[in-house]
Amino acid sequence: MPTTGIPPLGATRTPDGTRFAVWSHNAARVDLCLFDKAGKKELRRLPMLRDGDVHSLTLPGLPLGTRYGFRADGIYSPEHGLWFDPSKLLVDPYATELDRPFRHDPRLTVYGEETADLVPKAIVTDYRPTKQKPPLFEPGGLIYEVAVKPFTILHPDVPEKKRGTLAALMEPAVIEHLIRLGVSAVELMPVVAWIDERHLPPLGLHNGWGYNPIAPMALDPRLAPGGIKDLRRTVEALQRAGIGVILDLVFNHSGESDRYGTTLSMRGLDNLAYYRHATDQPGELINDTGCGNTLACDHPVVQALILDSLRHFVRAAGVDGFRFDLASILGRDMSGFHRDAALFQAIAADPVLSDRILIAEPWDTGPGGYQLGNFPESFLEWNDRARDDIRRYWRGDRHAIGAFATALGGSSDAFSRWGETSTRSLNFIAAHDGFTLTDLVSYERKHNEANGEDNRDGHDENHSWNNGIEGPTEDLEVLDARRRDVMALIGTLFASRGTIMLTAGDEGGHSQRGNNNAYAQDNRITWLDWSELDRQMVGHTAALSAMRRRFRVFAETTFFTGTGDVVWLRLDGRPMTVEDWEHPATDNLIMMLATEDGVQKRLTRLAVVINRSHAPHPILLPASLDGEWRDALTGAALGTLAPARSVSFFVEVFQSFTTTC
């Protein structure tokens, strides 16, 4: 492999047979273990041949579907970072299909305990490469974040056997919903094989999000019982509908966790190489992820694994791009984060990966881990600063209007520091991690009691509000106020410059009962109940999305210059003054945009009228010389008041257009 100097690893079909190869510098010996079709009985244990740090063996005549694993022998001394234990069956890091899901068991953590009956077996597979096409997504579009099982498990129009799996996303009713919302690409939360954190099974809980992976190329059998073919068919179906597919991948840590965690794969093969350790303390795992370990993404073998995983999903399934969880880890070495890290350069230079959509969650929990705006130019970045500024504004915080307007304009303060003229901001107000949009306006405090950690987990500061009552209520006034707030938040999202992201269910009022860390709730707390979606809210979101596609200004990602492309006005139509911007309680403003109208087929003006006040406000838009102002969503004439707690859109409609219509 030119970028890392490491030969091909994993199980590869060759004219001479099936070649098995695995990397380990510190193992004294690695054995290949072959199992029966049920994956229960170990049939053969064969020593692998060593060439440098690569252990390999070619076996002729093995059929597709062969089950296998590895065992690595050597020194067992955790205080020195060495975890070799031949009683532990190890999953090939390059496995592309597994025969069963991972299941946590204390025996996986105990030296000398045989684990072959617990560990999934890798399956020898083959696939036909897809024809590589340009990504079906352009920055400026709408990304829809989807957790596959919670999104589909209760869908009444999905056949029962498909619910909770990737195949559900191919169903007409699901695709119709995505098309109605104007989704440009779905971002699938982790679909590769993961394991429960060790504290969950005793609580009767299970990880429902998948951010605890073991095998980065193997799809979880619960979501994809047909393996990579399931993902490929799903991608093809969505792309036929004009919808791209982005995979959310976790390369910052693995489910082997901390020193007291499991030995399932990389830890047993070569813990010192795959994971980062404290300087001169090889027994101490660095935890820059908050998950117990940190992958050493500057090590050639880890870089090779990441690059090969990305290539696999493009070649085998045709995915359009990737979102990287805690992506600052990918650019780290022992001295910190580097924008020009070797891994970033390798992705940019790779002929398979260089044109893919790349999205960074631009932080981790380690020193100097917050890197918003500092990723390479090819990356979009989750913008939590804009998220919080938008939330603070709508909560009613004082001195909030300036930061709010900056967020609407694409956050030039964060994304222009490297001389860039376009925003790479991925704007969102809610995501899987944290409150849903409805919970954001229904709870002042997190309510994570169901997680079994005495409500200690999850973020304490959510910049949320409850509209007068904490949590569930039958008070119609409070419910109406919450609906208005959610619609205003969605309106703000669709008015923002840059790529935008909406989490599945937020368009219809989905609640997680105030749980802002619902990763362990694989139940009705996270499952989307389609029968309870707020139809008015869904319709409003669809209308906003259609409006955003109509006006070119929203798809553009260059920063505003203030020379005719945007004017900031008060609701009385006068320009915002320094006093207005600095006043602690400024509640409202108009963002006047010059834009191309896809309906009128000409340049026009679009007024985004924002009123966070709890009372209606008089509104006066600049006079139109050859037309009139109309609601861009409904076509209604401009009224005299901006409704309370609202974001409204008005377009200048010219006489020639109205006469023709």
N, C-alpha and C positions, 0 to 999 in steps of 0.2 A: 504494500500500500504506500504510494509515494508520500502521502502527508505524514505518516507515522513510522514507516519502515517496518511494520508488523505484517507478516504474511496473513492470508485469509484464515479466519478462525470459524469455529462452529462445525456443523455437519454439511459437507459439500459433496454433491453427486459428481463423480468424475468417470471417465471411460474405464478406469481401473477398479471402480467400486465407490464406496462411501468413505470420504476422508473426514475423520474427526480430529479437530485441533483445538487446543485450549492453551492459554498463556499463564505461566507462573514462573517467577524468578526464584522464589524461596522454597517451593515444594521440593522434597527429595524424590518424590515419585507421584505420578498421577495414573490412575487406572480408569479405563472405560468399562462401564457396567451396562450390560444389555438385559432387557426385561421381556417378559412375555407380553402378549397383546393386551392383557388386562392391566399391565403395569404393576403386578403384585409380586411375581416371582422373578428373582434375579437368576438369569440363565447362564451368564458368562461374566467373568471379571478379567479384563485383559490389560496388561501393562502397556502404557503408551511410550513411544520412542521420543527421546529428547533431542532437540536440535536448538541449542541456545536456550531461550526461555519458552520456546513453543514445544508442547508435548502433542504428538500426533500419532494417528494410526489409521491405515486404510484397510477396509474390509470389503472383499468382493462379494457380490451376490446378496447383499442385504436389501430387503424390500422396503419400499416406501411404507411409512407407518411404524417402523421399528422404534421401540421405546428405549431410551438410554439416559444415563447420568454419569457423573464422575465421582471419584473418591481421591482425595489428595492426602498424602502422608508426609510427615516431617516433624519438626519440633512443635510441641504444644506448650506455649509459654505466653499467655495473654499479656503479662506485664512487659513483655518484649514485642508485643504486636504480632505474635505468631499463633495461629489458631488451627493448625493442622490436626485433623482428627478423622482417620479413615472410617470411623463408624458413621460419619455424616455423609449421606448421599447429597451431591451438589448438582444444582441445576446449571446447565450450560448458559453462560451469559448471552450467548448467541442463539439460544433456542428461539425458534419462530412459531412453535406450537407446543402446547402442554396438554397432557391427558386429563388434567383435573385442576381445580382451583387450589390455591394455597390455603392451608388451615393452620392456625397457630396452635402449638402444643408445647408445654414446658420441656419436653424431651429434646426439642430442637436447640435448647440452650445449654444442655448438660453434656460435658465431655464423656465420651465412651458409650453414650446411648445410641443404639442403632435407630436410624430414622428413615430407612427405605420405604417403610409402610406409610410414612407421613408425607413424603416429598413428591410433588408432581414429577412425572417423567417427561423429558423432552421427546418430541416425535420427529423422526426424519421426514422432511417434507420437500416438495418441489413446487414451483409455481411458474406460470408464464408471465414474463415481464409485460407491464402495460406500455402502451405507446405514450411517451412523455409529451404532455401538452403544456402550454403556458398556464400559470395559475388562474383559476376562475374567480379572481377577486382583485380589486384595486383599492388602495388606500382611499379613505373617504366614505367607504361603504358601511353597511350595518352588519356587525357580527352578532350572532345569537348563541349565547353560551348554554350548552346542553349537557346535563348529566343523564346518560342514556336510560338507565333504569328508572330513576324518579320521573323522568319526562314521559315515559311510555307505559309504565306498569299498570296504570289505571285508565288508559285511553280506551273508550268504549268501542271505537271503530277499528282497533287493531286486533287481529286474531289472537286468542288467548296464548297460544304457544309461542307467539312472537313478542309478546309484551315483555319489556325489560331487556330486550336485546337490540343489537344493531339493526337486525332485520326489520324492526318496527319502524325505523326511520324511512324505510322505502314505501311504507303504506300510503296510498293516495290521500287519506285524511290528514296525515302528518305533513306531507309535502304541500298540500293545499293551505294549511295553516301557515307554513313558512313563506309561501308565495304571497299570501294575503298580507303578511307583515312586511314584505319587501326585503326579506333576509338576503344579504349578499353572500354570506358564508356562515355555516354552523361551526362553532368551536366545541369539539367533543372533549369534555372532561375525561381524565385518564381512562383508557380502555385496555391498557396493558395489565398483565397479571400482577396482583397486589396481595398483601397479607394484612390481617388485622394487627393493630398494635397490641402488645401483650396484656395491657390492662383492660381491654374491651371484653373478651370472652367471659371472664368472671362476672362482669356486669350484665351479661346477656345482650351485649351490643356488638355491632359489626360496622366496619368501615364501609360506608356507602359511596364515598367519593373517589377512592382509588389512588390517593396521593401517598401511597406507601408501597412502591413497586419493588419487585425482585428481578424479573426478567424483562428488560426494556424493549425487546422485539416481539415477545409472545403476547397475543391478545388474551384477555381473561376469558376462560371458557364459559363463565356465566353470562358474559355479554356477547361472545362470539363463539358459539359451540362449533361452528364450521371453520374456525380459524381465520386466516388472512383472507380467504375467499369471501367471508361475510363482510369484511370491511371493504373489499374491492367492489362487491356488488352494491353496497350502500353508497359508496362514493360515486359510482357510475350513475345510480338512480338520481342522486341529488344533483350531480353535474348536468344531467339531461334536463333538469328543471331550472338550470341556470344558477345553482347554489353551490358554492365551493365548500370544501371540507378542510378544517384546520384541526390538528391533533394537539391536545394539551399534554405535554410530556414532562416527566420528572427526572432530571439528570443531576439533581443537587444532592440527593441522599438515596439510600435504599431502605427497604423494610427490615434489613438485618439489625438496624437500630444501634444502641449503645453497647457497652461492654457486656451487659447482661442480656443482650438480644440473641437472636437466632443465628445459627450457622446454616445457610441454605445455598450459597452460591459464591459470590466474590470474597466474602470473609474467609471461607474455607479454602479457596484457591490461592489467594495471596492478599491477605488483609493489608499488609504494609504498602502494597502498590496501589490498590484500588481506592483506599480511603486516606484521608489526610490526618496526620498525627502531630501532636505537639513536638516542637523542636527538642531533640535530645530526650524525648519521653515517648518512645514508640508504643507504649501501652495505653497512652491517653489519646482517645479519639477527639479531634476537634469537632465541635458542634456548632457550626455557623448556620445551621438550618433549623435548629430547635427540634430536630427529629432524632437526635442521637448520634448521627455520623454525617460526614461530608465527603462526597466523592472528590477524588483528586483529579480535577478536570484538566490539569496541566500535565498529567502523566500520559505518555504516548499510548499505553494500552487503554486507558479510559477515553482518550480522544478518539481512538480507533473505534471503540464500542459505540460512542455517541454518533460519529459520522456514519458508521455502517448501519446503525438503527434508522437514522434519517433517510439514508439512501434506500433502505429496505421498504419503508412505507411509501416512498415515492414510486419506486420501481414496481413493487408488488401490488399496490393499491391505488396509486395515482393521486395521493393526497396533495392538496394545494399549498399547505404550509404548516407551521408549527408554532405553538405558544410554549414558552419555557418557564416552568415554575421556579421561583426564586433564582432568576437567571443570573444574578450577580456572581453566583458560584461558578458559572461557566467561564467567567473571565478572571478568576482568582488564581494566584499562586501564593506562596508563603509570604510575599511582601504586600499583597492586597489585590485590588481589582485593576484590570488593565483594559482600556478600550480597544487596544490593538492586540489582544491575547491571541495566541497561536490558533486556538479553536475557532475564534471568530474569523480569522483570516482563512483558515481551511474551508469553512463553510462558504465564504465569499468566492473562493477560487474553484470550488467543486462544480463540475459541469452538470451534475444532477441536482444540486442544491442551490446554486447561486441565484436562481430566479424565484425561489419559493418565498411565500409570505412568512416573515419571521416576527414574532411578538415576544417581547421580554416583560416578565414581571421584574422590574428593575431594582430589586432589593433582596437582601438576605438578613439574617439576624447577627452576623458577625461584625467585627470592627470595620468601619467604613463601608458597610454593606448597602447603604442607601445611595443608588446611582441613577436616579431619575434624570434623563436627558443626556446621559454619558455613554450610551451604547452606540455601536457603529451606525452609520447612516442608513444601513439596510434594515434596521430593526424599528418596528413600531413598539411603543412602550405604554404599559398600563400607567395611567396618570392618577395616582391616588391623591395628589395635592389638589388637582382640579375637583376630584370627587368630594373632598372635604370642604373646599371653598364653596362649592355649589350647595352642599348640605347646610353649611353655616349660614349662608345667605337665606335659604328658605326657612331655616329654623327661626330666623329673626335676629341673628347676632348683629351687633353694632359694628360699624366700620367694615362692612362686608362687601360693598358694592364694587370697589375697585378690583379685588381679587376675583369676584364673580365675573366681571366683564373680561378680565384676562383669560379666565378659563373658557369663556365663550369664544374667544378669539384664537384658541389653539395653544395657549400657554407659551408664548414667545419667551417669557422669562426663563423657562426650563429648556427649551429646545433650540434656542438661537446661539447658545454659548460657544458652539464649535463653528460658528460662521454659517450655519445652515439657514436657508431662507424659507423652508417649509416645515410645518409641524409634523412630528412623528407621534403626536399624542394619540393614544387610544383612550377616548373619553368614556367613562362609565360612572354611574351613581350608586349602583349596587352590583355585587357579584356573588358567586357561590360562597365566598368567605365573608361573613358578616350578615347584617339584616337584609331581608328582602325589601323591596321598595315599600310594600304595604306595612311591614313591620317597622320600617324607618319612621313612619308617621303615626305609629300606633303604640310604640314603647319608648319610654325614656331610658330604660335600663334593660340590659340583657337578661334573659331568663333561660339559662342553660342547665337547669336542675336535672333534666332528663339525661344529661351526659354523665351523671354519676360522679362529678368532681366538685360538688358543693358550690356550683356556679363560679368557680375560680377561673375556668378556662374561657377563652374568647376575649375579644377586645372590650375594655371597659368604656372607652370614649368612642361613641358612634355618631356624635353630632345629630342625635335623633330627637324626636318630640312625639307626644302622644295625643295631641288635640284634646286634652282635658281629662281623658280617662286612660288608665294604663291597661292595655290589652283588650280582650274581647268585650264587646258591648252591644246592646240592642238600641242604644240611643241613636235615633235617625239623624239628628243634627251632627253628631260626632262622626258617624259613618259617612255622611255627605261631605264633611270637611276633609276627612281622610282621602276620599275619592278625588276631590279637587286637588289636594296636595300631590297625590301620585300622578295625576294627569299633568300638573304643572311641572313636576320633576321630569317626566318623560318628554314634555314639550321642551324643557331646557336641554335635555340630552340631544334631541333631534335638531336643535338650533345651534349646537356647538360645532366649531370648525375642527375638522380632523376626522379620523375613523371613530365610530361609536360602537358600543357594545351594550346589549340588553340581555339579561339573564332570563332563561326560559321561565315563564310563569309570571314575571313581573308585569307583563302587559295585561294580565287579567286579575291582579290582586292576590296572588299566591302568598300565603303566610306560613311561617315556620314556628308560630306560637312564641315569637320573641327569642328564639334560639339563634344566636349569631355565630355559632360554631357547630353546625349540624352535621359534621362529617361522620359522626357515629350513629346517626339516626336513619338507618336503612328501613324506614317505615313511613307511616302516613304523615309524619312531621315534614318530611322532605318530598314525598311523592306528590306529584301534581294531580289534583282532583279536577278533571276537565269539566265535570258537571257543575262546579262551583265558580268557574271563571266569570268575572264581571264582564258581560258582553259589551256594555257601554265603554268600558276601559279598553277592551280589545279593539273595538271599532275606532276609538280615538287614536290608538297607537298606529293602526293601519293607515288612517288618514294622515297622520303626521309623517309616516314613512313615505307615502305617495307624494306628499308636499315636498319632502326633502329631495326626492328623486327629480321632481319637476324643476327645481331651481338649481342651476349649476353652481351657485356660490357655495353650497354645502359640500359638494364633492371635491372642491378645490382645497388644497392643503397649504398653499402659500400663506404667509403671514399677512394680515392686513397692514396696509401702509398708511391709511388715513388720508390718502389723496384721492378721494372720490369713491373708494370701494366700501367704506363704512363711515357712518356719522352716528355719534351717540347723542340722543336727544332726551329731554325730559318729556313727561306725558303731555305737557302743554305745547309741545312741538319746538320748544326753544333748545338750543345746544346746551349740553351739560357743561357747567362751569366747574372751576377748581373747587369752589365752595360746595357744589353738589357732590362731587366725588369724595370730598373729605368730610362731609357731614356724617356724623355717626349713625344717623337713622334714615338715610336715603333708602326708600323702599322700592323705587320703580325706575324704569328707564325704557327707552326705545333704541333698538339696534337697527338703524336704517342701512340696508345693504343694496348696492348696485349689483344686479345679477341678470343672467340670461334666463328667460322664462321658456321652459320647454313646451308650454301650451300656446302662448302668444307668438313664439318663435321670434322674439326680439328682446333687446335690452330693456330692463324696467327696474323699478324699485320695490323692495320687499321690506316691510316694517315688522320687526319682531317686538311686540309690546309685552313688557314684563311687569307685573304688579304683584308684589308679595304681601301687600297690605291685606288686612282682613276686611277691608271695605272697598267698594267700587270707587274708581277714580275717573274724573273727566279726562277725555283723551282728545287731542287735536293733532292730526297729521299734516305735514306740509301740503299746500295746495297743489293740485295736479293741473297742468296747463291743457292737457288733451285727454283727460280721462277721469277716472274716479277710483277710490280705494274700496276694495272688496275683500272679504274674508277668504284667505287662500285655501282654507279647508272646506268651507261650505258654499262659497260664492255670495254670501249675504252681504248687504251693504254695510259700510262702516257705521257703527253706532256711536253714541256720545260718551259711553263709559267703558273703561277697562274693568272686567269683572274682578272681584276679589280673588286673590290667590290663583293667578292665571298667567299663562303664556299664550298670546294670540298672535296670529300671522295675517298680515294684510298685504295684498299685492296691488300695485297700480295697474289698473286695467284701462287700456286706451280705447277711445271711441271707435276707431276703425275695427278693433277686435270685437267690441260689444255689438256693433252694428252687424258685422258678419255673422256673429253667433245668433 
